[in-house]
């Protein structure tokens, strides 16, 4: 539970990315099946989650303890 509290913004980004990735597959996706990312809903959803997590992780504050 501590890990989720520490990385709340990243988790939110992953969840939003999952939804966005699936919606991208559903509405835009690749009809021919030759596209590596958008040919299957699982690939598109996982890629969206990865991108969402990385994007919102950039804005997360880092708590670093400085040694004197």
mmCIF file of the N, C-alpha and C atoms, coordinates in Angstrom:
data_MODEL
# 
_entry.id   MODEL 
# 
loop_
_atom_site.group_PDB 
_atom_site.id 
_atom_site.type_symbol 
_atom_site.label_atom_id 
_atom_site.label_alt_id 
_atom_site.label_comp_id 
_atom_site.label_asym_id 
_atom_site.label_entity_id 
_atom_site.label_seq_id 
_atom_site.pdbx_PDB_ins_code 
_atom_site.Cartn_x 
_atom_site.Cartn_y 
_atom_site.Cartn_z 
_atom_site.occupancy 
_atom_site.B_iso_or_equiv 
_atom_site.pdbx_formal_charge 
_atom_site.auth_seq_id 
_atom_site.auth_comp_id 
_atom_site.auth_asym_id 
_atom_site.auth_atom_id 
_atom_site.pdbx_PDB_model_num 
ATOM 1   N N  . UNK A 1 1  ? 0.824   -1.193 0.000   1.00 0.00 ? 1  UNK A N  1 
ATOM 2   C CA . UNK A 1 1  ? 0.000   0.000  0.000   1.00 0.00 ? 1  UNK A CA 1 
ATOM 3   C C  . UNK A 1 1  ? 0.867   1.256  0.000   1.00 0.00 ? 1  UNK A C  1 
ATOM 4   N N  . UNK A 1 2  ? 2.037   1.184  0.644   1.00 0.00 ? 2  UNK A N  1 
ATOM 5   C CA . UNK A 1 2  ? 2.935   2.341  0.672   1.00 0.00 ? 2  UNK A CA 1 
ATOM 6   C C  . UNK A 1 2  ? 3.435   2.685  -0.727  1.00 0.00 ? 2  UNK A C  1 
ATOM 7   N N  . UNK A 1 3  ? 3.654   1.656  -1.523  1.00 0.00 ? 3  UNK A N  1 
ATOM 8   C CA . UNK A 1 3  ? 4.162   1.883  -2.877  1.00 0.00 ? 3  UNK A CA 1 
ATOM 9   C C  . UNK A 1 3  ? 3.129   2.650  -3.702  1.00 0.00 ? 3  UNK A C  1 
ATOM 10  N N  . UNK A 1 4  ? 1.867   2.290  -3.549  1.00 0.00 ? 4  UNK A N  1 
ATOM 11  C CA . UNK A 1 4  ? 0.817   2.979  -4.305  1.00 0.00 ? 4  UNK A CA 1 
ATOM 12  C C  . UNK A 1 4  ? 0.682   4.422  -3.839  1.00 0.00 ? 4  UNK A C  1 
ATOM 13  N N  . UNK A 1 5  ? 0.776   4.652  -2.527  1.00 0.00 ? 5  UNK A N  1 
ATOM 14  C CA . UNK A 1 5  ? 0.687   6.025  -2.016  1.00 0.00 ? 5  UNK A CA 1 
ATOM 15  C C  . UNK A 1 5  ? 1.862   6.866  -2.500  1.00 0.00 ? 5  UNK A C  1 
ATOM 16  N N  . UNK A 1 6  ? 3.038   6.263  -2.549  1.00 0.00 ? 6  UNK A N  1 
ATOM 17  C CA . UNK A 1 6  ? 4.229   6.982  -2.997  1.00 0.00 ? 6  UNK A CA 1 
ATOM 18  C C  . UNK A 1 6  ? 4.147   7.361  -4.470  1.00 0.00 ? 6  UNK A C  1 
ATOM 19  N N  . UNK A 1 7  ? 3.542   6.504  -5.246  1.00 0.00 ? 7  UNK A N  1 
ATOM 20  C CA . UNK A 1 7  ? 3.509   6.671  -6.699  1.00 0.00 ? 7  UNK A CA 1 
ATOM 21  C C  . UNK A 1 7  ? 2.096   6.886  -7.218  1.00 0.00 ? 7  UNK A C  1 
ATOM 22  N N  . UNK A 1 8  ? 1.305   7.646  -6.498  1.00 0.00 ? 8  UNK A N  1 
ATOM 23  C CA . UNK A 1 8  ? -0.091  7.857  -6.872  1.00 0.00 ? 8  UNK A CA 1 
ATOM 24  C C  . UNK A 1 8  ? -0.220  8.454  -8.265  1.00 0.00 ? 8  UNK A C  1 
ATOM 25  N N  . UNK A 1 9  ? 0.585   9.430  -8.560  1.00 0.00 ? 9  UNK A N  1 
ATOM 26  C CA . UNK A 1 9  ? 0.500   10.097 -9.858  1.00 0.00 ? 9  UNK A CA 1 
ATOM 27  C C  . UNK A 1 9  ? 0.837   9.133  -11.001 1.00 0.00 ? 9  UNK A C  1 
ATOM 28  N N  . UNK A 1 10 ? 1.814   8.284  -10.789 1.00 0.00 ? 10 UNK A N  1 
ATOM 29  C CA . UNK A 1 10 ? 2.188   7.306  -11.808 1.00 0.00 ? 10 UNK A CA 1 
ATOM 30  C C  . UNK A 1 10 ? 1.066   6.290  -12.025 1.00 0.00 ? 10 UNK A C  1 
ATOM 31  N N  . UNK A 1 11 ? 0.470   5.829  -10.936 1.00 0.00 ? 11 UNK A N  1 
ATOM 32  C CA . UNK A 1 11 ? -0.626  4.861  -11.040 1.00 0.00 ? 11 UNK A CA 1 
ATOM 33  C C  . UNK A 1 11 ? -1.813  5.473  -11.785 1.00 0.00 ? 11 UNK A C  1 
ATOM 34  N N  . UNK A 1 12 ? -2.123  6.721  -11.487 1.00 0.00 ? 12 UNK A N  1 
ATOM 35  C CA . UNK A 1 12 ? -3.204  7.411  -12.195 1.00 0.00 ? 12 UNK A CA 1 
ATOM 36  C C  . UNK A 1 12 ? -2.877  7.512  -13.684 1.00 0.00 ? 12 UNK A C  1 
ATOM 37  N N  . UNK A 1 13 ? -1.626  7.828  -13.994 1.00 0.00 ? 13 UNK A N  1 
ATOM 38  C CA . UNK A 1 13 ? -1.202  7.916  -15.391 1.00 0.00 ? 13 UNK A CA 1 
ATOM 39  C C  . UNK A 1 13 ? -1.329  6.590  -16.119 1.00 0.00 ? 13 UNK A C  1 
ATOM 40  N N  . UNK A 1 14 ? -0.980  5.500  -15.439 1.00 0.00 ? 14 UNK A N  1 
ATOM 41  C CA . UNK A 1 14 ? -1.095  4.173  -16.051 1.00 0.00 ? 14 UNK A CA 1 
ATOM 42  C C  . UNK A 1 14 ? -2.559  3.848  -16.336 1.00 0.00 ? 14 UNK A C  1 
ATOM 43  N N  . UNK A 1 15 ? -3.430  4.125  -15.373 1.00 0.00 ? 15 UNK A N  1 
ATOM 44  C CA . UNK A 1 15 ? -4.855  3.831  -15.564 1.00 0.00 ? 15 UNK A CA 1 
ATOM 45  C C  . UNK A 1 15 ? -5.458  4.660  -16.696 1.00 0.00 ? 15 UNK A C  1 
ATOM 46  N N  . UNK A 1 16 ? -5.124  5.939  -16.734 1.00 0.00 ? 16 UNK A N  1 
ATOM 47  C CA . UNK A 1 16 ? -5.606  6.793  -17.823 1.00 0.00 ? 16 UNK A CA 1 
ATOM 48  C C  . UNK A 1 16 ? -5.041  6.309  -19.159 1.00 0.00 ? 16 UNK A C  1 
ATOM 49  N N  . UNK A 1 17 ? -3.778  5.898  -19.150 1.00 0.00 ? 17 UNK A N  1 
ATOM 50  C CA . UNK A 1 17 ? -3.149  5.382  -20.365 1.00 0.00 ? 17 UNK A CA 1 
ATOM 51  C C  . UNK A 1 17 ? -3.796  4.101  -20.860 1.00 0.00 ? 17 UNK A C  1 
ATOM 52  N N  . UNK A 1 18 ? -4.189  3.212  -19.925 1.00 0.00 ? 18 UNK A N  1 
ATOM 53  C CA . UNK A 1 18 ? -4.896  1.992  -20.319 1.00 0.00 ? 18 UNK A CA 1 
ATOM 54  C C  . UNK A 1 18 ? -6.173  2.332  -21.075 1.00 0.00 ? 18 UNK A C  1 
ATOM 55  N N  . UNK A 1 19 ? -6.948  3.240  -20.510 1.00 0.00 ? 19 UNK A N  1 
ATOM 56  C CA . UNK A 1 19 ? -8.215  3.629  -21.138 1.00 0.00 ? 19 UNK A CA 1 
ATOM 57  C C  . UNK A 1 19 ? -7.956  4.300  -22.487 1.00 0.00 ? 19 UNK A C  1 
ATOM 58  N N  . UNK A 1 20 ? -6.997  5.218  -22.517 1.00 0.00 ? 20 UNK A N  1 
ATOM 59  C CA . UNK A 1 20 ? -6.693  5.929  -23.761 1.00 0.00 ? 20 UNK A CA 1 
ATOM 60  C C  . UNK A 1 20 ? -6.167  4.972  -24.830 1.00 0.00 ? 20 UNK A C  1 
ATOM 61  N N  . UNK A 1 21 ? -5.335  4.019  -24.435 1.00 0.00 ? 21 UNK A N  1 
ATOM 62  C CA . UNK A 1 21 ? -4.812  3.050  -25.388 1.00 0.00 ? 21 UNK A CA 1 
ATOM 63  C C  . UNK A 1 21 ? -5.897  2.184  -25.992 1.00 0.00 ? 21 UNK A C  1 
ATOM 64  N N  . UNK A 1 22 ? -6.825  1.744  -25.153 1.00 0.00 ? 22 UNK A N  1 
ATOM 65  C CA . UNK A 1 22 ? -7.924  0.936  -25.689 1.00 0.00 ? 22 UNK A CA 1 
ATOM 66  C C  . UNK A 1 22 ? -8.832  1.758  -26.590 1.00 0.00 ? 22 UNK A C  1 
ATOM 67  N N  . UNK A 1 23 ? -9.122  2.990  -26.182 1.00 0.00 ? 23 UNK A N  1 
ATOM 68  C CA . UNK A 1 23 ? -9.964  3.850  -27.019 1.00 0.00 ? 23 UNK A CA 1 
ATOM 69  C C  . UNK A 1 23 ? -9.292  4.142  -28.358 1.00 0.00 ? 23 UNK A C  1 
ATOM 70  N N  . UNK A 1 24 ? -7.978  4.304  -28.335 1.00 0.00 ? 24 UNK A N  1 
ATOM 71  C CA . UNK A 1 24 ? -7.244  4.511  -29.587 1.00 0.00 ? 24 UNK A CA 1 
ATOM 72  C C  . UNK A 1 24 ? -7.395  3.286  -30.491 1.00 0.00 ? 24 UNK A C  1 
ATOM 73  N N  . UNK A 1 25 ? -7.248  2.106  -29.908 1.00 0.00 ? 25 UNK A N  1 
ATOM 74  C CA . UNK A 1 25 ? -7.419  0.881  -30.698 1.00 0.00 ? 25 UNK A CA 1 
ATOM 75  C C  . UNK A 1 25 ? -8.835  0.797  -31.267 1.00 0.00 ? 25 UNK A C  1 
ATOM 76  N N  . UNK A 1 26 ? -9.807  1.088  -30.435 1.00 0.00 ? 26 UNK A N  1 
ATOM 77  C CA . UNK A 1 26 ? -11.209 0.917  -30.834 1.00 0.00 ? 26 UNK A CA 1 
ATOM 78  C C  . UNK A 1 26 ? -11.621 1.892  -31.935 1.00 0.00 ? 26 UNK A C  1 
ATOM 79  N N  . UNK A 1 27 ? -11.233 3.144  -31.814 1.00 0.00 ? 27 UNK A N  1 
ATOM 80  C CA . UNK A 1 27 ? -11.705 4.157  -32.759 1.00 0.00 ? 27 UNK A CA 1 
ATOM 81  C C  . UNK A 1 27 ? -10.751 4.422  -33.925 1.00 0.00 ? 27 UNK A C  1 
ATOM 82  N N  . UNK A 1 28 ? -9.455  4.280  -33.713 1.00 0.00 ? 28 UNK A N  1 
ATOM 83  C CA . UNK A 1 28 ? -8.495  4.631  -34.760 1.00 0.00 ? 28 UNK A CA 1 
ATOM 84  C C  . UNK A 1 28 ? -7.775  3.393  -35.282 1.00 0.00 ? 28 UNK A C  1 
ATOM 85  N N  . UNK A 1 29 ? -7.332  2.518  -34.408 1.00 0.00 ? 29 UNK A N  1 
ATOM 86  C CA . UNK A 1 29 ? -6.614  1.283  -34.682 1.00 0.00 ? 29 UNK A CA 1 
ATOM 87  C C  . UNK A 1 29 ? -6.222  0.966  -36.107 1.00 0.00 ? 29 UNK A C  1 
ATOM 88  N N  . UNK A 1 30 ? -5.600  -0.158 -36.288 1.00 0.00 ? 30 UNK A N  1 
ATOM 89  C CA . UNK A 1 30 ? -5.088  -0.592 -37.587 1.00 0.00 ? 30 UNK A CA 1 
ATOM 90  C C  . UNK A 1 30 ? -6.014  -1.667 -38.160 1.00 0.00 ? 30 UNK A C  1 
ATOM 91  N N  . UNK A 1 31 ? -6.578  -1.416 -39.316 1.00 0.00 ? 31 UNK A N  1 
ATOM 92  C CA . UNK A 1 31 ? -7.507  -2.369 -39.929 1.00 0.00 ? 31 UNK A CA 1 
ATOM 93  C C  . UNK A 1 31 ? -6.807  -3.552 -40.583 1.00 0.00 ? 31 UNK A C  1 
ATOM 94  N N  . UNK A 1 32 ? -5.619  -3.342 -41.109 1.00 0.00 ? 32 UNK A N  1 
ATOM 95  C CA . UNK A 1 32 ? -4.941  -4.404 -41.851 1.00 0.00 ? 32 UNK A CA 1 
ATOM 96  C C  . UNK A 1 32 ? -4.280  -5.436 -40.943 1.00 0.00 ? 32 UNK A C  1 
ATOM 97  N N  . UNK A 1 33 ? -4.015  -5.081 -39.693 1.00 0.00 ? 33 UNK A N  1 
ATOM 98  C CA . UNK A 1 33 ? -3.366  -6.007 -38.772 1.00 0.00 ? 33 UNK A CA 1 
ATOM 99  C C  . UNK A 1 33 ? -1.859  -6.011 -38.867 1.00 0.00 ? 33 UNK A C  1 
ATOM 100 N N  . UNK A 1 34 ? -1.278  -5.120 -39.658 1.00 0.00 ? 34 UNK A N  1 
ATOM 101 C CA . UNK A 1 34 ? 0.173   -5.090 -39.813 1.00 0.00 ? 34 UNK A CA 1 
ATOM 102 C C  . UNK A 1 34 ? 0.851   -4.114 -38.858 1.00 0.00 ? 34 UNK A C  1 
ATOM 103 N N  . UNK A 1 35 ? 0.078   -3.328 -38.145 1.00 0.00 ? 35 UNK A N  1 
ATOM 104 C CA . UNK A 1 35 ? 0.650   -2.367 -37.200 1.00 0.00 ? 35 UNK A CA 1 
ATOM 105 C C  . UNK A 1 35 ? 1.014   -3.101 -35.911 1.00 0.00 ? 35 UNK A C  1 
ATOM 106 N N  . UNK A 1 36 ? 2.220   -2.925 -35.448 1.00 0.00 ? 36 UNK A N  1 
ATOM 107 C CA . UNK A 1 36 ? 2.697   -3.679 -34.287 1.00 0.00 ? 36 UNK A CA 1 
ATOM 108 C C  . UNK A 1 36 ? 1.960   -3.315 -33.001 1.00 0.00 ? 36 UNK A C  1 
ATOM 109 N N  . UNK A 1 37 ? 1.699   -2.051 -32.786 1.00 0.00 ? 37 UNK A N  1 
ATOM 110 C CA . UNK A 1 37 ? 1.106   -1.627 -31.522 1.00 0.00 ? 37 UNK A CA 1 
ATOM 111 C C  . UNK A 1 37 ? -0.413  -1.655 -31.572 1.00 0.00 ? 37 UNK A C  1 
ATOM 112 N N  . UNK A 1 38 ? -1.003  -1.199 -32.640 1.00 0.00 ? 38 UNK A N  1 
ATOM 113 C CA . UNK A 1 38 ? -2.455  -1.026 -32.672 1.00 0.00 ? 38 UNK A CA 1 
ATOM 114 C C  . UNK A 1 38 ? -3.206  -2.178 -33.325 1.00 0.00 ? 38 UNK A C  1 
ATOM 115 N N  . UNK A 1 39 ? -2.536  -3.279 -33.647 1.00 0.00 ? 39 UNK A N  1 
ATOM 116 C CA . UNK A 1 39 ? -3.232  -4.383 -34.300 1.00 0.00 ? 39 UNK A CA 1 
ATOM 117 C C  . UNK A 1 39 ? -4.073  -5.195 -33.323 1.00 0.00 ? 39 UNK A C  1 
ATOM 118 N N  . UNK A 1 40 ? -3.702  -5.205 -32.047 1.00 0.00 ? 40 UNK A N  1 
ATOM 119 C CA . UNK A 1 40 ? -4.436  -5.966 -31.030 1.00 0.00 ? 40 UNK A CA 1 
ATOM 120 C C  . UNK A 1 40 ? -4.772  -5.042 -29.866 1.00 0.00 ? 40 UNK A C  1 
ATOM 121 N N  . UNK A 1 41 ? -5.925  -5.244 -29.236 1.00 0.00 ? 41 UNK A N  1 
ATOM 122 C CA . UNK A 1 41 ? -6.303  -4.357 -28.127 1.00 0.00 ? 41 UNK A CA 1 
ATOM 123 C C  . UNK A 1 41 ? -5.361  -4.468 -26.931 1.00 0.00 ? 41 UNK A C  1 
ATOM 124 N N  . UNK A 1 42 ? -4.815  -5.651 -26.680 1.00 0.00 ? 42 UNK A N  1 
ATOM 125 C CA . UNK A 1 42 ? -3.903  -5.813 -25.545 1.00 0.00 ? 42 UNK A CA 1 
ATOM 126 C C  . UNK A 1 42 ? -2.638  -4.987 -25.745 1.00 0.00 ? 42 UNK A C  1 
ATOM 127 N N  . UNK A 1 43 ? -2.064  -5.050 -26.936 1.00 0.00 ? 43 UNK A N  1 
ATOM 128 C CA . UNK A 1 43 ? -0.849  -4.279 -27.220 1.00 0.00 ? 43 UNK A CA 1 
ATOM 129 C C  . UNK A 1 43 ? -1.094  -2.786 -27.065 1.00 0.00 ? 43 UNK A C  1 
ATOM 130 N N  . UNK A 1 44 ? -2.178  -2.329 -27.622 1.00 0.00 ? 44 UNK A N  1 
ATOM 131 C CA . UNK A 1 44 ? -2.499  -0.907 -27.582 1.00 0.00 ? 44 UNK A CA 1 
ATOM 132 C C  . UNK A 1 44 ? -2.765  -0.442 -26.153 1.00 0.00 ? 44 UNK A C  1 
ATOM 133 N N  . UNK A 1 45 ? -3.463  -1.264 -25.370 1.00 0.00 ? 45 UNK A N  1 
ATOM 134 C CA . UNK A 1 45 ? -3.777  -0.917 -23.987 1.00 0.00 ? 45 UNK A CA 1 
ATOM 135 C C  . UNK A 1 45 ? -2.512  -0.869 -23.133 1.00 0.00 ? 45 UNK A C  1 
ATOM 136 N N  . UNK A 1 46 ? -1.652  -1.860 -23.276 1.00 0.00 ? 46 UNK A N  1 
ATOM 137 C CA . UNK A 1 46 ? -0.410  -1.878 -22.498 1.00 0.00 ? 46 UNK A CA 1 
ATOM 138 C C  . UNK A 1 46 ? 0.516   -0.728 -22.882 1.00 0.00 ? 46 UNK A C  1 
ATOM 139 N N  . UNK A 1 47 ? 0.613   -0.441 -24.167 1.00 0.00 ? 47 UNK A N  1 
ATOM 140 C CA . UNK A 1 47 ? 1.444   0.670  -24.624 1.00 0.00 ? 47 UNK A CA 1 
ATOM 141 C C  . UNK A 1 47 ? 0.908   1.995  -24.094 1.00 0.00 ? 47 UNK A C  1 
ATOM 142 N N  . UNK A 1 48 ? -0.404  2.158  -24.109 1.00 0.00 ? 48 UNK A N  1 
ATOM 143 C CA . UNK A 1 48 ? -1.012  3.370  -23.558 1.00 0.00 ? 48 UNK A CA 1 
ATOM 144 C C  . UNK A 1 48 ? -0.740  3.510  -22.072 1.00 0.00 ? 48 UNK A C  1 
ATOM 145 N N  . UNK A 1 49 ? -0.822  2.404  -21.338 1.00 0.00 ? 49 UNK A N  1 
ATOM 146 C CA . UNK A 1 49 ? -0.518  2.431  -19.909 1.00 0.00 ? 49 UNK A CA 1 
ATOM 147 C C  . UNK A 1 49 ? 0.925   2.803  -19.637 1.00 0.00 ? 49 UNK A C  1 
ATOM 148 N N  . UNK A 1 50 ? 1.828   2.264  -20.424 1.00 0.00 ? 50 UNK A N  1 
ATOM 149 C CA . UNK A 1 50 ? 3.246   2.591  -20.276 1.00 0.00 ? 50 UNK A CA 1 
ATOM 150 C C  . UNK A 1 50 ? 3.501   4.071  -20.532 1.00 0.00 ? 50 UNK A C  1 
ATOM 151 N N  . UNK A 1 51 ? 2.944   4.571  -21.622 1.00 0.00 ? 51 UNK A N  1 
ATOM 152 C CA . UNK A 1 51 ? 3.140   5.985  -21.962 1.00 0.00 ? 51 UNK A CA 1 
ATOM 153 C C  . UNK A 1 51 ? 2.489   6.912  -20.927 1.00 0.00 ? 51 UNK A C  1 
ATOM 154 N N  . UNK A 1 52 ? 1.303   6.555  -20.451 1.00 0.00 ? 52 UNK A N  1 
ATOM 155 C CA . UNK A 1 52 ? 0.632   7.365  -19.434 1.00 0.00 ? 52 UNK A CA 1 
ATOM 156 C C  . UNK A 1 52 ? 1.409   7.388  -18.131 1.00 0.00 ? 52 UNK A C  1 
ATOM 157 N N  . UNK A 1 53 ? 1.929   6.234  -17.724 1.00 0.00 ? 53 UNK A N  1 
ATOM 158 C CA . UNK A 1 53 ? 2.728   6.163  -16.505 1.00 0.00 ? 53 UNK A CA 1 
ATOM 159 C C  . UNK A 1 53 ? 4.008   6.964  -16.612 1.00 0.00 ? 53 UNK A C  1 
ATOM 160 N N  . UNK A 1 54 ? 4.680   6.853  -17.739 1.00 0.00 ? 54 UNK A N  1 
ATOM 161 C CA . UNK A 1 54 ? 5.919   7.612  -17.929 1.00 0.00 ? 54 UNK A CA 1 
ATOM 162 C C  . UNK A 1 54 ? 5.661   9.115  -17.987 1.00 0.00 ? 54 UNK A C  1 
ATOM 163 N N  . UNK A 1 55 ? 4.573   9.486  -18.635 1.00 0.00 ? 55 UNK A N  1 
ATOM 164 C CA . UNK A 1 55 ? 4.258   10.905 -18.772 1.00 0.00 ? 55 UNK A CA 1 
ATOM 165 C C  . UNK A 1 55 ? 3.974   11.550 -17.416 1.00 0.00 ? 55 UNK A C  1 
ATOM 166 N N  . UNK A 1 56 ? 3.107   10.944 -16.618 1.00 0.00 ? 56 UNK A N  1 
ATOM 167 C CA . UNK A 1 56 ? 2.777   11.553 -15.331 1.00 0.00 ? 56 UNK A CA 1 
ATOM 168 C C  . UNK A 1 56 ? 3.873   11.349 -14.291 1.00 0.00 ? 56 UNK A C  1 
ATOM 169 N N  . UNK A 1 57 ? 4.733   10.355 -14.494 1.00 0.00 ? 57 UNK A N  1 
ATOM 170 C CA . UNK A 1 57 ? 5.856   10.156 -13.582 1.00 0.00 ? 57 UNK A CA 1 
ATOM 171 C C  . UNK A 1 57 ? 6.849   11.314 -13.666 1.00 0.00 ? 57 UNK A C  1 
ATOM 172 N N  . UNK A 1 58 ? 6.886   11.996 -14.801 1.00 0.00 ? 58 UNK A N  1 
ATOM 173 C CA . UNK A 1 58 ? 7.792   13.142 -14.949 1.00 0.00 ? 58 UNK A CA 1 
ATOM 174 C C  . UNK A 1 58 ? 7.433   14.271 -13.992 1.00 0.00 ? 58 UNK A C  1 
ATOM 175 N N  . UNK A 1 59 ? 6.157   14.364 -13.612 1.00 0.00 ? 59 UNK A N  1 
ATOM 176 C CA . UNK A 1 59 ? 5.698   15.462 -12.772 1.00 0.00 ? 59 UNK A CA 1 
ATOM 177 C C  . UNK A 1 59 ? 5.670   15.111 -11.289 1.00 0.00 ? 59 UNK A C  1 
ATOM 178 N N  . UNK A 1 60 ? 6.080   13.909 -10.940 1.00 0.00 ? 60 UNK A N  1 
ATOM 179 C CA . UNK A 1 60 ? 6.067   13.477 -9.546  1.00 0.00 ? 60 UNK A CA 1 
ATOM 180 C C  . UNK A 1 60 ? 7.287   14.033 -8.825  1.00 0.00 ? 60 UNK A C  1 
ATOM 181 N N  . UNK A 1 61 ? 7.049   14.559 -7.631  1.00 0.00 ? 61 UNK A N  1 
ATOM 182 C CA . UNK A 1 61 ? 8.149   15.103 -6.839  1.00 0.00 ? 61 UNK A CA 1 
ATOM 183 C C  . UNK A 1 61 ? 8.941   13.961 -6.227  1.00 0.00 ? 61 UNK A C  1 
ATOM 184 N N  . UNK A 1 62 ? 10.232  14.117 -6.227  1.00 0.00 ? 62 UNK A N  1 
ATOM 185 C CA . UNK A 1 62 ? 11.111  13.115 -5.640  1.00 0.00 ? 62 UNK A CA 1 
ATOM 186 C C  . UNK A 1 62 ? 11.486  13.556 -4.232  1.00 0.00 ? 62 UNK A C  1 
ATOM 187 N N  . UNK A 1 63 ? 11.338  12.658 -3.285  1.00 0.00 ? 63 UNK A N  1 
ATOM 188 C CA . UNK A 1 63 ? 11.740  12.939 -1.911  1.00 0.00 ? 63 UNK A CA 1 
ATOM 189 C C  . UNK A 1 63 ? 13.102  12.300 -1.673  1.00 0.00 ? 63 UNK A C  1 
ATOM 190 N N  . UNK A 1 64 ? 14.108  13.112 -1.725  1.00 0.00 ? 64 UNK A N  1 
ATOM 191 C CA . UNK A 1 64 ? 15.467  12.613 -1.515  1.00 0.00 ? 64 UNK A CA 1 
ATOM 192 C C  . UNK A 1 64 ? 15.994  13.159 -0.205  1.00 0.00 ? 64 UNK A C  1 
ATOM 193 N N  . UNK A 1 65 ? 16.552  12.282 0.586   1.00 0.00 ? 65 UNK A N  1 
ATOM 194 C CA . UNK A 1 65 ? 17.163  12.711 1.836   1.00 0.00 ? 65 UNK A CA 1 
ATOM 195 C C  . UNK A 1 65 ? 18.615  13.079 1.547   1.00 0.00 ? 65 UNK A C  1 
ATOM 196 N N  . UNK A 1 66 ? 18.968  14.281 1.925   1.00 0.00 ? 66 UNK A N  1 
ATOM 197 C CA . UNK A 1 66 ? 20.337  14.738 1.692   1.00 0.00 ? 66 UNK A CA 1 
ATOM 198 C C  . UNK A 1 66 ? 21.192  14.406 2.902   1.00 0.00 ? 66 UNK A C  1 
ATOM 199 N N  . UNK A 1 67 ? 22.370  13.911 2.625   1.00 0.00 ? 67 UNK A N  1 
ATOM 200 C CA . UNK A 1 67 ? 23.311  13.597 3.697   1.00 0.00 ? 67 UNK A CA 1 
ATOM 201 C C  . UNK A 1 67 ? 24.236  14.781 3.915   1.00 0.00 ? 67 UNK A C  1 
ATOM 202 N N  . UNK A 1 68 ? 24.400  15.172 5.168   1.00 0.00 ? 68 UNK A N  1 
ATOM 203 C CA . UNK A 1 68 ? 25.287  16.312 5.486   1.00 0.00 ? 68 UNK A CA 1 
ATOM 204 C C  . UNK A 1 68 ? 26.716  15.885 5.603   1.00 0.00 ? 68 UNK A C  1 
# 
